[in-house]
Amino acid sequence: MAWRKVIAVLFGLMMLAATVSLTGVRAGEAGVTVILVSDNEADCALAEYLANLTGAVVVTTTWGVYDPNVTAEVMGYGPDRVIIIGGPEAVVEEYVSDLQDLNITVERWWGKNRYETNLAVFENASRLGLRFENSVVMVPGNDTGAIREALREALRTRGIIVFANNTTDPVRIMVRLGVGNANVTIIRSRVTERIAERIMLKLESRTKVRQVEVNVTPDMALEAINVSEARISTAEGLLANVTLPEEKKILAERMLNLSKAELERAKEAYEAGNYWRAYGQAIAAKAHAEVVIRIASKEWEVKLRFDPAMRAETFIYRVERQLAVMERAGIDVTGLKALLEQLKAAVENGDYDVVNSLMTQIRRELMEAYTHGKGKFWEQIRFPDHGRWAAP
């Protein structure tokens, strides 16, 4: 069927990467918490930070895109709770529905952008039993290399990470987070030095402030280029498979062309040995590609909601992957597989009364099988010597 091909193409674009904690609490002793986050550099850093301090598992999804493989990956840890970091534009709402269908408790920690999400995460961190030392690490929120260094510094000092932009009021944020008199470390690269200077000016009356500059290396620049290429590829894949209203189509195409032009400038700068400029252009290319992903993804969600054939095909794709994970864990899914075959036949016949009835039945029986077999997932989770979680 046409939509089956489209779904296979779209989900084939997604590169799944699981980033997990450096310490672990064995399943069954305290349950399993999964942090689901997009591959946005800022949100990912927050997830890694929490995971390192709590033993939670981190699973990432492509920014702004729904991929049922991610639901199956989360499921493979048998979590009691899933915390989503980021808003619906970053980690789309379909994941919430998927996980709630399995009777998994889901909560979303987020704000209207990465800066508000940053604050929401640290305001909620006490619910994980976390307390922080009198230390704040401030970093421009779109500077990937500096964010990584900020993560290392925050883990070393057990401090709070604060993402900043040109409008950030650092004093107000510190008061809001209850660390008004904390020691402050500002981390930045040459690309974001102006943001760092503005932060310094606003903190000039304080004596406990230091700056750390991160050098933009060839590897950092090349990684930024590769990430922006991947974002552009995702944007093109989504755009090719949705029909946008003319106004949105024009905007999306303009942003995509701008992103491609910035990527080319990044590559030229890289070849010329100007790595900080290549890094900055690649960051800009990624941001503009994400505008396209946001536009196309919203249109995809609308189509998914109102097109019964597409909704059924996506449901089938998701359940097939979930059943594969359950079967590997030793859960009997024979009955569910039979129901899924019936559903495929009903879709082929265009009998959507039967389709809807079967989807409801599959959801119910899948939830029951998952809930009763959750312990089998825990038995399969491996704990390597370095302490990282690993799915079966």
NUBAPA-929561 format. One record per residue: residue number from 1; x, y, z of N, C-alpha, C in turn. Coordinates in steps of 0.1 Angstrom, whole numbers. Each point is the difference from the previous one (the first is absolute). Last residue first. Example, Ala and Ser with C-alpha at 12.3 -4.5 7.8 and 13.67 -1.06 7.14 Angstrom:
2
REC num   npx   npy   npz  capx  capy  capz   cpx   cpy   cpz
REC   2   128   -22    71     9    11     0    -8    11     8
REC   1     3   -57    -1    -9    12     0     9    12     0
END
This chain:
392
REC num   npx   npy   npz  capx  capy  capz   cpx   cpy   cpz
REC 392   183   -55   259     3   -13    -6     2     0   -15
REC 391    13    44    28   -13    -8    -3     4   -13    -5
REC 390    29    31    35    -1    -5   -14   -12    -8    -2
REC 389    28    38    36   -11    -9    -3     1    -5   -14
REC 388    43    14    29   -10     5    -8   -11   -11    -2
REC 387    42    -4    26   -12     5     6   -11     5    -8
REC 386    46   -22    -8     1    15     2   -13     5     5
REC 385     4   -47   -10     9     4    11     0    15     3
REC 384   -44   -20   -22    14    -1    -3     8     5    12
REC 383   -50   -18    -5     7    10     8    15    -2    -2
REC 382   -52   -14   -26    14    -3     4     6    11     7
REC 381   -53   -20    -8     9    12     0    14    -4     5
REC 380   -38   -30    -1     8     0   -12    10    12     0
REC 379   -34    -8    35    10   -11     0    10     0   -12
REC 378   -36    32     3    11     2    10    10   -11     1
REC 377   -38    -5   -28     9    10    -5    12     3     9
REC 376   -35   -28    14     9    -7   -10    10    10    -6
REC 375   -35    15    30    12    -6     7     9    -7   -10
REC 374   -42    17   -15    10    10     2    13    -5     6
REC 373   -45   -20   -14    13    -6    -3    11    10     2
REC 372   -47    10     9     3   -13     6    14    -5    -2
REC 371   -14    40   -22    -1     2    15     4   -13     7
REC 370    -4    -1   -47    12     7     4     0     1    15
REC 369   -38   -20   -19    12    -8    -2    13     7     5
REC 368   -41    24     0     0   -10    10    12    -9    -1
REC 367    -5    34   -32     3     6    13     0   -11    11
REC 366   -12   -13   -43    14     4     0     4     5    14
REC 365   -46    -9   -10     8   -12     3    15     2     0
REC 364   -29    37    -9    -3    -5    13     9   -13     3
REC 363     3    21   -43     6     9    11    -3    -7    13
REC 362   -19   -22   -36    15    -2     0     6     9    11
REC 361   -46     5    -9     3   -13     7    15    -2     1
REC 360   -14    38   -23    -4     1    14     3   -13     7
REC 359     6     0   -46    10     9     6    -3     1    15
REC 358   -32   -23   -26    12    -8     2    12     9     7
REC 357   -40    21   -13    -3    -9    11    12    -8     3
REC 356     2    30   -36     0     7    13    -3   -10    12
REC 355     0   -18   -44    13     5     3     0     7    14
REC 354   -41   -14   -19     8   -11     6    14     4     4
REC 353   -26    32   -21    -7    -4    12     7   -11     7
REC 352    15    14   -42     5     7    11    -8    -1    13
REC 351    12   -24   -48   -11    -2     9     4     7    13
REC 350    26    -8   -43    -6    13     2   -12     0    10
REC 349    32   -35   -16   -14     0    -5    -7    13     2
REC 348    45    -6    16     0    -3   -14   -14     0    -6
REC 347     4     4    46     5    12    -6     0    -2   -16
REC 346   -11   -37    27   -11    10     0     4    13    -7
REC 345    33   -34     5   -10    -4   -10   -12    10     0
REC 344    33     6    33     6     3   -13   -10    -4   -11
REC 343   -12   -11    44     0    15    -2     5     3   -14
REC 342     3   -44    14   -14     3    -2    -1    15    -4
REC 341    41   -15    15    -3    -4   -14   -14     3    -4
REC 340    12     9    44     6     9    -9    -2    -4   -14
REC 339   -14   -28    34    -9    12    -1     6    10   -10
REC 338    26   -38    10   -12    -4    -8    -9    12    -1
REC 337    37     6    27     4    -1   -14   -12    -4    -9
REC 336    -6     1    47     1    13    -6     4     0   -14
REC 335    -1   -41    23   -13     6    -2     0    13    -6
REC 334    41   -19    12    -6    -8   -11   -14     6    -3
REC 333    38    12    32    -8    10    -7    -8    -7   -12
REC 332    30    -9    50    -8    -7   -11    -9    11    -7
REC 331    50     8    24   -15     2     2    -7    -7   -11
REC 330    49     6     6    -6   -12     4   -15     1     3
REC 329    33    32   -18     1     0    14    -7   -13     6
REC 328    -1    10   -47    14    -2     4     2    -1    15
REC 327   -43    11   -17     4   -14    -3    14    -3     4
REC 326   -15    44     4    -7    -8    10     4   -15    -2
REC 325    14    32   -32     7     2    13    -5    -9    10
REC 324   -22     0   -41    13    -6    -2     8     2    13
REC 323   -42    20    -2    -1   -15     2    13    -7    -2
REC 322    -3    47    -8    -2    -3    14     0   -15     3
REC 321     2    15   -45    13     2     7    -1    -3    15
REC 320   -39    -2   -26     9   -10    -5    13     1     8
REC 319   -33    33     7    -2   -12     7     9   -11    -4
REC 318     3    41   -23     4     2    14    -2   -14     7
REC 317   -15     3   -45    15     1     1     4     0    14
REC 316   -46     2    -7     6   -13    -3    15     0     1
REC 315   -22    41     5    -3    -9    11     6   -14    -2
REC 314     1    30   -36    10     4    10    -2    -8    13
REC 313   -31    -6   -34    13    -5    -5    11     3    11
REC 312   -44    17     7     1   -15     2    13    -5    -4
REC 311    -8    46    -7     0    -3    14     1   -15     3
REC 310    -5    15   -44    13     3     5     2    -3    14
REC 309   -42    -6   -19     9    -9    -6    14     2     5
REC 308   -35    30    12    -1   -13     7    10   -10    -5
REC 307     2    54     4     0    -9   -11     0   -14     6
REC 306     2    40    27   -13     0    -7     0   -10   -12
REC 305    37     7    32   -12     1     8   -12    -3    -8
REC 304    43     3   -20    -1   -12     8   -13    -1     8
REC 303    11    39   -24    -4   -10    -9    -2   -13     7
REC 302    16    36    25   -14     2    -5    -5   -11    -9
REC 301    45    -1    13    -8    -3    11   -15     2    -3
REC 300    32    13   -32     0   -14     1   -10    -5    12
REC 299    10    46    -5    -9    -5   -11    -2   -15     0
REC 298    31    19    30   -13     4     4   -11    -5   -11
REC 297    46    -5   -10    -5   -10    11   -14     3     4
REC 296    22    29   -30    -4   -12    -6    -5   -10    10
REC 295    17    41    16   -11     3    -9    -6   -13    -6
REC 294    40    -2    27   -12     4     8   -12     1    -9
REC 293    41    -7   -21    -5   -12     6   -13     3     9
REC 292    23    36   -20    -7    -8   -10    -6   -13     6
REC 291    26    27    27   -12     7    -3    -8    -8   -10
REC 290    43   -15    11   -10    -3    10   -13     7    -2
REC 289    37    10   -27    -6   -13    -4   -10    -4    10
REC 288    24    38    10    -9     3   -11    -6   -13    -5
REC 287    33    -3    34   -11     7     5   -11     2   -11
REC 286    42   -19   -12    -9    -9     8   -12     7     5
REC 285    32    26   -21    -6    -9   -10   -10   -10     7
REC 284    28    28    26   -11     8    -6    -8    -9   -10
REC 283    38   -18    20   -10     1    10   -12     8    -6
REC 282    38    -4   -27    -7   -13     2   -11     1    10
REC 281    28    37    -6    -9    -2   -11    -8   -13     0
REC 280    33     8    34   -11    10     1   -10    -2   -11
REC 279    40   -25    -2    -8    -5    11   -13     9     1
REC 278    33    12   -30    -7   -12    -5   -10    -5    11
REC 277    29    35    11   -10     5    -9    -8   -12    -5
REC 276    36   -10    27   -10     6     8   -11     6    -8
REC 275    38   -21   -21    -9    -9     7   -11     7     8
REC 274    33     7   -42    -7    10     9   -11    -8     8
REC 273    28   -17   -37     7    -1    14    -6    10    10
REC 272   -14   -12   -47    10    11     1     7     1    13
REC 271   -34   -31    -8    10    -4   -10    11    11     1
REC 270   -39     8    25     8   -12     6    12    -3    -9
REC 269   -30    33   -15     8     5    11     8   -11     6
REC 268   -31   -12   -33    11     8    -6     9     5    11
REC 267   -38   -23    14    10    -9    -6    11     8    -6
REC 266   -35    25    17     7    -7    11    10   -10    -6
REC 265   -28    22   -29     9     9     5     8    -6    11
REC 264   -35   -25   -17    11     1   -10    11    10     5
REC 263   -39    -4    26     8   -13     0    12     1    -9
REC 262   -32    34    -2     9     1    12     9   -12     2
REC 261   -32     0   -34    10    10    -3    10     1    12
REC 260   -38   -28     5    10    -6    -9    11    10    -4
REC 259   -36    16    26     8   -10     8    11    -6    -9
REC 258   -31    28   -20     9     8     9     9   -10     7
REC 257   -34   -18   -25    11     5    -9    10     8     8
REC 256   -38   -16    23     9   -11    -4    11     5    -9
REC 255   -32    31    14     8    -4    11     9   -12    -4
REC 254   -31    14   -32     9    11     3    10    -4    11
REC 253   -36   -29    -9    10    -1   -11    11    11     2
REC 252   -37     0    29     9   -11     3    11    -1   -11
REC 251   -33    34    -4     9     2    12    10   -12     1
REC 250   -33    -4   -33    10    11    -4    10     2    12
REC 249   -36   -29     8     9    -6    -9    11    10    -4
REC 248   -36    15    26    10    -8     8    10    -7    -9
REC 247   -35    24   -21     8    10     8    11    -8     8
REC 246   -31   -25   -26     9     7    -8     9     9     8
REC 245   -19   -44    22    -6    11    -5    10     9    -7
REC 244    14   -51     3    -2    12     9    -9    11    -7
REC 243    11   -56     0    -5    10    -8    -3    13     8
REC 242    36   -44     6   -12     7     4    -4    10   -10
REC 241    40   -28    -4   -11    -9     3   -12     7     7
REC 240    43    20   -11    -4    -7   -13   -12    -9     2
REC 239    20    24    37    -6     9   -10    -5    -7   -12
REC 238    24   -24    33   -13     3     4    -7     9   -10
REC 237    44   -11    -9    -8   -12     0   -14     3     4
REC 236    32    34     2    -4    -3   -14    -9   -12     0
REC 235    18    12    42   -10    10    -5    -4    -3   -14
REC 234    33   -27    18   -12    -3     7   -11    10    -5
REC 233    44     7   -15    -6   -12    -6   -13    -3     6
REC 232    23    35    19    -5     4   -13    -6   -12    -7
REC 231    21    -7    41   -12     8     2    -6     3   -14
REC 230    42   -21     0   -11    -9     4   -13     7     2
REC 229    38    27    -9    -4    -8   -11   -11   -10     3
REC 228    18    24    35    -8     9    -8    -4    -8   -13
REC 227    30   -21    29   -13     1     6   -10     8    -8
REC 226    45    -3   -14    -7   -13    -2   -14     0     6
REC 225    28    38     7    -4    -1   -14    -8   -13    -3
REC 224    19     6    42   -11     9    -2    -5     0   -14
REC 223    38   -25    11   -12    -6     6   -12     9    -2
REC 222    42    16   -14    -5   -11    -9   -12    -6     6
REC 221    21    32    26    -6     6   -12    -6   -10    -9
REC 220    24   -14    38   -13     6     4    -7     6   -12
REC 219    43   -19    -7   -10   -10     3   -13     6     4
REC 218    37    29    -7    -5    -6   -12   -11   -10     2
REC 217     3    34    39    10    -8    -6    -6    -5   -14
REC 216    -7    42    37    -7    -8   -10    11    -8    -8
REC 215     2    17    53     6     1   -14    -8    -8   -10
REC 214   -16    23    48     2   -13    -7     5     2   -14
REC 213     2    29    49    -2     0   -14     2   -14    -6
REC 212   -15    23    50     8   -10    -6    -4     0   -15
REC 211    -4    34    48    -3    -4   -14     9   -11    -5
REC 210   -21    20    51    11    -3    -9    -5    -4   -13
REC 209   -17    24    51    -3    -3   -14    13    -3    -8
REC 208   -14    18    47     2   -14    -1    -3    -4   -14
REC 207    -6    44    18    14    -3     1     3   -14    -3
REC 206   -40    39   -15     3   -12     8    15    -3    -1
REC 205   -23    35   -24     1     4    15     4   -12     8
REC 204    -8    -3   -47    12     7     2     2     3    15
REC 203   -34   -24   -30     5    -6    13    12     8     5
REC 202   -22    11   -41   -11    -1    10     4    -5    13
REC 201    32     2   -35    -4    13     3   -12     0    11
REC 200    14   -41   -19    10     5     9    -3    14     5
REC 199   -27   -20   -33    -2    -6    13    10     5    10
REC 198     5    14   -44   -12     6     6    -3    -6    14
REC 197    36   -18   -25     3    13     4   -12     7     7
REC 196    -6   -42   -21     7    -1    13     4    13     6
REC 195   -20    -1   -43   -10    -4    11     7    -1    13
REC 194    28     7   -36    -8    12     3   -11    -3    10
REC 193    28   -34   -18     7     8    10    -8    12     4
REC 192    -6   -42   -30   -10     6     9     6     9    11
REC 191    27   -22   -34   -12     2    -7   -11     8     8
REC 190    42   -17    17     2    13    -7   -13     4    -7
REC 189    -9   -30    41    11    -1   -10     0    13    -7
REC 188   -15   -15    53    -4     5   -13    12    -3   -10
REC 187   -19     0    56     7    -8   -10    -5     4   -14
REC 186     1    17    56    -5     2   -13     8    -7   -11
REC 185   -11    -4    56     9    -2   -10    -7     2   -14
REC 184    -8    14    56    -4    -1   -14    12    -3    -9
REC 183   -20    -5    55    12     3    -8    -5    -3   -15
REC 182   -38    15    35     8   -11    -4    13     5    -8
REC 181   -42    20    23    14     4     4    10   -11    -5
REC 180   -48    -3    -9     4    13    -3    14     4     4
REC 179   -32   -41    -6    15     0     1     5    14    -2
REC 178   -47   -18    -5     4     0    14    15    -1     2
REC 177   -28     6   -41     4   -14     3     5    -1    14
REC 176   -14    42   -16   -11    -9    -2     3   -14     4
REC 175    34    33     1    -9     1    11   -12    -9    -2
REC 174    30     1   -35     7    -6    12    -9     1    12
REC 173   -14    21   -40    -1   -15    -1     6    -6    13
REC 172     4    47    -4   -14    -4     2    -1   -15     0
REC 171    42    17   -11    -3     2    14   -15    -4     3
REC 170    16    -1   -45     5   -10     8    -3     1    15
REC 169   -24    14   -46     3     7    12     5   -10    10
REC 168    -5     0   -57     1    -7    13     3    10    11
REC 167    -3     5   -50    -9     7     9     0    -6    14
REC 166    28   -16   -37     2    15     1   -10     7    10
REC 165     9   -51    10     0     6   -13     1    15     2
REC 164     8   -51    29    -2    15    -1     0     4   -15
REC 163    -4   -45    39     2     4   -14    -4    15    -1
REC 162    17   -31    44    -9    11    -5     3     3   -14
REC 161     9   -40    40     3     5   -13   -10    10    -4
REC 160    19   -17    51   -12     2    -9     5     5   -14
REC 159    32   -30    34    -7    13    -1   -11    -1    -9
REC 158    38   -31    17   -15    -2     4    -7    13     0
REC 157    46    -8   -14    -3     9    11   -14    -3     6
REC 156    17   -25   -38    11     1     9    -3     7    13
REC 155   -32    -2   -35     1   -13     7    12     0    10
REC 154    -6    38   -27   -11    -1     9     0   -14     8
REC 153    32     8   -34     3     9    11   -11    -1    10
REC 152    -5   -24   -40    11    -5     7     3     8    13
REC 151   -32    16   -30    -5   -12     6    11    -6     9
REC 150    11    37   -26    -8     4    11    -6   -12     7
REC 149    23    -7   -40    10     4    11    -8     4    13
REC 148   -25    -9   -38     6   -12     5    10     3    11
REC 147   -20    36   -22   -10    -7     9     6   -13     5
REC 146    25    26   -31     0     6    14   -10    -7     9
REC 145     1   -14   -45    13    -3     7     1     5    14
REC 144   -39    11   -27     1   -14     3    13    -4     8
REC 143   -31    44    -4    15    -3    -2     3   -14     4
REC 142   -42    27     6     1    -6   -14    14    -4    -3
REC 141   -14    22    42    -9   -12    -2     1    -6   -14
REC 140    38    26    33   -10     3   -11    -7   -12    -5
REC 139    17     2    51     5    -3   -14   -10     4   -10
REC 138    14    -3    58    -8     6   -11     7    -2   -13
REC 137    -2   -22    52     8     0   -12    -9     6   -11
REC 136     3     0    57    -8     1   -12     9     1   -12
REC 135    -2   -15    57     7     2   -12    -9     1   -12
REC 134    -1   -16    50    -1    15    -2     8     4   -12
REC 133   -23   -50     5     9     8     7    -1    15    -4
REC 132   -41   -37    -2    11     5    -7     9     9     9
REC 131   -39   -44    -1     4    12     7    13     5    -7
REC 130   -42   -40   -10    12     7    -2     2    13     7
REC 129   -37   -35    -5     8    -1    12    14     7    -2
REC 128   -38    -1   -31     9   -12    -1     9    -1    11
REC 127   -29    36    -3    -9   -12     0     8   -13    -2
REC 126    20    43    -2    -1    -4    13    -9   -12     1
REC 125     7    23   -41    10    -9     3    -1    -6    15
REC 124   -26    35   -26    -6   -13     3    10   -10     5
REC 123    13    44   -13   -10     2    10    -7   -13     4
REC 122    32     1   -34     7     1    13   -11     3    11
REC 121   -15    -5   -45     7   -12     5     6     2    14
REC 120   -21    37   -21    -9   -10     4     6   -12     5
REC 119    27    33   -20    -4     4    14   -11   -10     5
REC 118    16    -7   -44    11     0     9    -4     2    15
REC 117   -31     8   -35     1   -14     3    12    -3    10
REC 116    -5    43   -17   -11    -2    10     0   -15     3
REC 115    30    12   -33     4     7    13   -10    -2    11
REC 114    -6   -18   -45    10    -7     8     4     7    13
REC 113   -49    10   -17    13    -1    -8    10    -7     9
REC 112   -44     5    16    -3     4   -14    12     0    -9
REC 111    -1   -34    42    -4    14    -1    -1     4   -15
REC 110     2   -48    35     3     8   -12    -4    14     2
REC 109    -3   -55    16     6    12     6     5     9   -11
REC 108   -38   -43     7     9     8    -9     5    13     7
REC 107   -19   -55    11    -1    15     3    10     7    -9
REC 106   -26   -52     7     8     9    -8    -2    14     5
REC 105    -9   -56    12    -1    13     4     9     9    -8
REC 104   -21   -46   -18    12     6     5    -3    14     4
REC 103   -29   -34   -23    -2     3    14    13     4     7
REC 102    -8    -7   -48     6   -11     8    -1     1    15
REC 101   -16    34   -30    -7   -12    -4     6   -13     7
REC 100    21    42     5   -12    -2     9    -8   -11    -4
REC  99    37     9   -26     4    -4    13   -12    -2     9
REC  98    -6    18   -44     5   -14     0     2    -5    13
REC  97   -12    45    -3   -11    -9    -3     4   -15     0
REC  96    33    34     3    -8    -1    13   -11   -10    -2
REC  95    26     9   -37     7    -8     9    -8    -1    13
REC  94   -14    29   -34    -4   -14    -3     7    -9    10
REC  93     8    48    -2   -10    -5     9    -4   -15    -2
REC  92    50    21   -11   -14     2    -4   -10    -8     8
REC  91    47    25     8    -4   -14     2   -15     0    -3
REC  90    17    40   -11    13    -7     1    -3   -15     1
REC  89   -35    31     0     7     2   -13    12    -8     0
REC  88   -27     1    39    -5    -9   -11     6     3   -13
REC  87    30    12    43   -14     2    -4    -4    -9   -11
REC  86    39   -11    39    -2     7   -13   -15     1    -3
REC  85    19   -40    28     6    14     1    -1     6   -13
REC  84   -26   -42    27     3     6   -12     6    14     2
REC  83    -6   -48    30     1    15     0     4     5   -13
REC  82   -23   -48    20     8     7   -10    -1    15     2
REC  81    -7   -49    31    -3    14    -3     9     4   -11
REC  80     0   -44    13   -11     3     8    -5    14    -3
REC  79    28   -34   -35     0    11    10   -13     1     7
REC  78    26   -33   -33   -11    -3    10    -1    11    10
REC  77    29    -5   -40     6     2    14   -11    -3    11
REC  76    -9     0   -48     9   -11     3     7     1    13
REC  75   -30    33   -19    -7   -11     5    10   -11     5
REC  74    16    37   -23    -4     4    13    -6   -12     7
REC  73     9    -5   -45    12     0     8    -3     4    14
REC  72   -35     0   -30     4   -13     2    13    -1     9
REC  71   -16    42   -15    -9    -6    10     4   -14     4
REC  70    24    20   -35     3     6    13    -9    -5    11
REC  69    -8   -11   -45    11    -8     5     4     5    14
REC  68   -33    23   -26    -5   -11     8    11    -9     6
REC  67     1    53   -15     6   -13    -5    -5   -11    10
REC  66    -7    57   -13    -5   -12     7     6   -12    -7
REC  65    20    53     5    -5   -11    -9    -5   -12     8
REC  64    23    42    15   -12     4    -7    -6   -11    -9
REC  63    49    -8    16    -7    12     3   -12     2    -9
REC  62    19   -49    11     3    11    -9    -9    12     3
REC  61    11   -33    40    -7     0   -12     4    12    -9
REC  60    20   -31    47    -2    12    -9    -8    -3   -12
REC  59     9   -19    54    -3    -4   -14    -3    13    -8
REC  58    22   -16    52    -3    11   -10    -2    -7   -14
REC  57    -3   -15    56     4    -4   -14    -5    12    -9
REC  56    13     2    55   -10    -1   -10     6    -4   -13
REC  55    23    10    42    -1   -13    -5   -11    -3    -9
REC  54    16    42    24   -12    -8     5     0   -14    -4
REC  53    32    36   -12    -2     1    14   -10    -9     6
REC  52    11     2   -47    13    -3     7    -2     1    15
REC  51   -36    11   -28     3   -14    -1    12    -4     8
REC  50   -12    46    -6    -9    -7    10     3   -15     0
REC  49    24    25   -32     4     4    14    -9    -7    10
REC  48    -9    -6   -45    12    -8     4     4     4    14
REC  47   -36    23   -19    -3   -14     2    12    -8     5
REC  46     6    45   -13    -8    -1    13    -3   -14     3
REC  45    21     8   -41     9     2    11    -7     0    14
REC  44   -26    -3   -40     8   -12     2    10     2    12
REC  43   -25    37   -15    -8    -9     8     7   -13     3
REC  42    23    31   -27    -2     6    13    -9   -10     9
REC  41    11   -10   -46    12    -1     8    -3     5    14
REC  40   -35   -26   -32     4    14     2    11     0    11
REC  39   -25   -39   -15    14     1    -2     5    15     0
REC  38   -44   -18    29     4     1   -14    15     2    -1
REC  37   -26   -28    39     5    13    -3     3     1   -15
REC  36   -18   -31    46    -1     1   -14     2    14    -4
REC  35    11   -34    44    -1    14    -4     0     0   -16
REC  34   -13   -39    39     6     4   -12    -2    15    -3
REC  33     1   -36    45    -5    12    -6     7     3   -13
REC  32   -11   -45    34     8     6   -11    -7    13    -4
REC  31     2   -31    49    -7     3   -12     9     6   -10
REC  30    15   -16    42    -6    13     1    -8     4   -12
REC  29    18   -44     6     3     6    13    -7    13     2
REC  28    -5   -22   -41    -6    -9    10     3     5    14
REC  27    34    12   -39   -14    -2    -1    -5    -9    10
REC  26    45    27     9    -5   -12    -7   -15     0     0
REC  25    31    43    -2    -7    -7    11    -7   -12    -7
REC  24    46    31   -15   -13    -6    -2    -6    -6    12
REC  23    37    38   -27    -3    -8    12   -13    -6    -1
REC  22    16    26   -34    13    -5     4    -1    -8    13
REC  21   -39     8   -41     6     6    12    13    -7     4
REC  20   -20     5   -52    -4    -5    13     9     4    11
REC  19   -19     7   -54    10     5     9    -4    -4    14
REC  18   -13   -16   -53    -4    -1    14    12     5     8
REC  17   -20     6   -53    12    -1     9    -4     1    14
REC  16   -19    -6   -55    -3    -2    14    13     0     8
REC  15   -17    21   -49    11    -7     6    -2     0    15
REC  14   -34     5   -45     3     3    14    12    -8     5
REC  13   -22    -3   -44     9    11     1     5     2    14
REC  12   -33   -33   -12    13    -4    -4    11    11     1
REC  11   -46     7     7     6    -5    12    13    -6    -3
REC  10   -24    18   -37     2    10    11     7    -5    12
REC   9   -11   -30   -36    10    10    -4     3    10    11
REC   8   -35   -31     7    13    -7     0    11    10    -4
REC   7   -44    15    -3     4    -2    14    14    -6     1
REC   6   -20     4   -42     4    13     5     5    -1    14
REC   5   -17   -38   -21    13     4    -6     4    13     6
REC   4   -42   -15    13    10    -9     6    14     4    -6
REC   3   -38    22   -18     4     5    13    11    -8     7
REC   2   -19   -15   -41     8    12    -2     5     5    13
REC   1    -9   -53    -6    -8    12     0     9    12     0
END
